[in-house]
Amino acid sequence: MLELALLFFVIAIVAGALGATGVAGLTMSIAKWLVLLFLVLAVLSLLL
C-alpha cells in the first residue's frame, strides 16, 4: 500500500511539472489517503 502511495506521489510531481494541476491535485489526494490508510493498518497490526 505504501508503494502505491509513492507511485501516486511521483505521478503527482510529474503532472505538476508538466502543468496538469488538476491531475496533480487528484493524485496527491489519493496518495495522502493511501498513506493514512497504511498508517492506520500498521498501528492496528502492531496493537493486535
Secondary structure by P-SEA (a helix, b strand, c coil): caaaaaaaaaaaaaaaaacaaaaaaaaaaaaaaaaaaaaaaaaaaaac
